[in-house]
């Protein structure tokens, strides 16, 4: 539980830093710097696990989803308040619950209570985004697209986790993001 709280804190700090960086850089520049800055740490953490990817095609799908998620999220960060970014980001687990059974099969069943929670989550998101859309701000939709792409990336990582080492995935993802 403590690691989950720490991870959420780190991602919130990252989004706050992205908001500051977006004052002077476009979203692609921020994505590149995030990838490049992560490379040394990812390399050191991966060294003892190996660098081989067993399913490179599925990994490239994960890269596409992850890159799209970062680009959309970093675009939204330019104008969306941090609180709204954080709340829309909370949709990721809800979206994972929708996407996982479709992508990973029947082993990822969702019960009726979960479907009710999913519906409530989407209603909450609609309430949150509606005022901004009414005033012409599309940044909430950028954040929503980022959450959907991030959820898809998480589901892809779950599929890759059956054959790939997580640290190897992290390293190669950072390499690909820096190259893109």
Order of alpha helices (4+ residues) and beta strands (2+ residues): alpha-alpha-alpha-alpha-alpha-alpha-alpha-alpha
